[in-house]
Amino acid sequence: MKSESKFDPKLIEELIKFGKNIIDAPKLVSAPDEISLEVTPHDIVQEIDKTRLLHYRPLTEKQHKTPLLISYALINRYHILDIQPEKSWVRNLLSQGFDVYMLDWGSPTSMDKYLDFDDYVNGYLDSSVEFIKDETSTEKISLQGYCTGATIATAYTTLHPESVKNYIATAPVIDGWRDTTVISNLAKHMDVDKMVEIIGNMPPEFMYYCFSVLKPFEQGIEKYVNFFKNIENKKFVDNFLRVEKWLGDTPPIPGALFRQWIKDIYQDNLLIQNKMYVGGSHIDLKKIDMPIFTQVAVGDHLVSPECSMPLHYAVGSEDKTLKMYPTGHVGMIASSLSQNKVLPELGKWLAERS
Amino acid sequence: MESQSPKDITDYYKHLSLFWTDIIHLMASKPQALTSMGPMRAFASNSKKISTELIQINENLMEFNKFVTEYYKQLSETWSEAQKKVNVKAPDVPHDVEQMESFKRIWIDIFDNDFTELFDSEKFGENYGKLVSKELELTKHWNNISNVILQSVNLPSKEEIDEVYKEIHSLKKRVTKLEIELKKKKETKNEGSVKNEK
């Protein structure tokens, strides 16, 4: 009796190749721990507590007059904005002639559990802005906030409009009730008082849990299958490991800050209703009257467009621009699309106002 | 005999346990004082606190188990529903590379959609919130037990350390405020001296 295999031999070949790739992987690829995420040369120009103000070295002879400060998110570290030369947000802006500073919030410890919105807005961010103003002899700077960093930057801009010439809000977390993401669903049901009272800071493990429920099969299975399939593609592997290393390094969030963020943004939605207070001062979005550029990603599954866009309509500025891009939360800042579309558009807008 | 609810039974055993712990603690306190000395004395006299915490941990564990069971029930129900959808959409076993790729795509898309729908739902959010809350309560009891041990060796408890952190935070704020005021005064003074020179 003749037996016939129903399976295409190419399929078997593919499976054998995949298994071989898994075995060969350690020989071909660096361990994430061996990779340094520092890409573009910079100097640390100010350190307060655990925060650091980074100043990137210029890449052009001439620079625009107004310096730009980036207020990075509270989740993960700032490295995603400079993840590799050809996808670096920072490098692109430097090559467009901007003078770029970045505020690294550092990694808070148990000792920092009482740090609140006031410390971040009127303390760390304000000190950085004042430092840059002194250093560059300018009266106003351009400020960019990304994700939760944009929530802090938005609060700052309403309280210190005299220091901000242009404001760029990239995927800002603004209207918690309109946010349709899984994160907002978990945040709305969280007993944040209990968490802060018992644990202190928001532990990174909680954030890793949140990441795991975002597209769990695409991110938890498919992504790694593709990694092993492409193990011989040096460029792909390098990018993959850098992003993975960045994803696996999220610092805790100070308890008091986390409590106010969850309550005021996700649970009570005070910011967009102009009912939020920081350090006793009222946050009125109408006070944002300088040019503002809001960037939103249509496929953002961390901060949905519905959560970010209301900022555009709530501010008092007459010169305001809202741009939507067909990408995701990270794709907007670290991808070919960000290099070819998002950054050139931002650069053009900012150059005209710097 | 009247039927008793699980809560009544739990309360009964909790009371029974506390009663005997208290009585034994009272009865044993004198001989305990006689036989315990040095650092172990504090631990011996606080040992009642540990039994109380253990009883409460037991109570919390029952609640925790309820929410954790519901959590895994929701996950497994979503899994089997998603698998049913995959079976309908891709009933045949893939035989070549192309079929395998499209099967994988269908499987991932359906599973991601169904699980995202679950994680987005009110029932998941509510149960997950309660589950984490119970987990935090268990952590609190563990903290309290650790505090008893810390105090017995004359080390500060979590609350005492928190007090120090709070004080440092408030002092830092005051220092920053004073520094800003000082800077402003200096600037005003400088401006004044420049005007006088003019």
Interface residues (C-beta under 8 A of the other chain):
Chain A: K6 F7 D8 K10 L11 E14 D49 S110 M111 K113 Y114 L115 D119 G123 T180 T181 V182 N185 L186 K188 H189 M190 D191 K194 M195 I198 I199 G200 V213 L214 K215 P216 F217 E218 I221 E222
Chain B: P94 H95 D96 V97 M100 K104 W107 I108 F111 D112 F115 T116 F119 D120 S121 E122 F124 G125 E126 Y128 G129 V132 S133 L136 E137 T139 K140 N143 I161 D162 Y165 K166 I168 H169 S170 K172 K173 T176
